[in-house]
């Protein structure tokens, strides 16, 4: 999660919402890392989670990430949760909960939906206080 937080800080420094993600292989190696790049790429789908899934799948030459773990600083939105399910990510670890836009424990609850083809194991609250602090500071500065 420390590496995901580094990616989140870097995203915030670029003017992006400070969310970072790291994908880890079954052997424990970091396969891909990213922070949000929606503004930079003019791409509403360029969330950290989607970017690491794209990178890892391209590296592996497969649309499936069986046995992989994703660490992300914020509860994934419904789009990202659906991408995690489609990629068959084994475990999801996230920091801050997102009652407004989350898609795992809030809102759409994608993994609980009967149409979800796969549901990863979900672990929440990892480095939640630091993840929340990054987000609060970012949005406070924007409103400031």
Secondary structure, 3 states (H helix, E strand, C coil): CHHHHHHHHHHHHCCCCCCEEEEECCCCCEEEEEECCHHHHCCCCCCHHHHHHHHHHHHHCCCCCCCCEEEEEECCCHHHHHHHHHHCCCEEEEEECCCCCCCCCCCCCHHHCCCCCCCCEEEECCCHHHHHHHHHHHHHHHHC
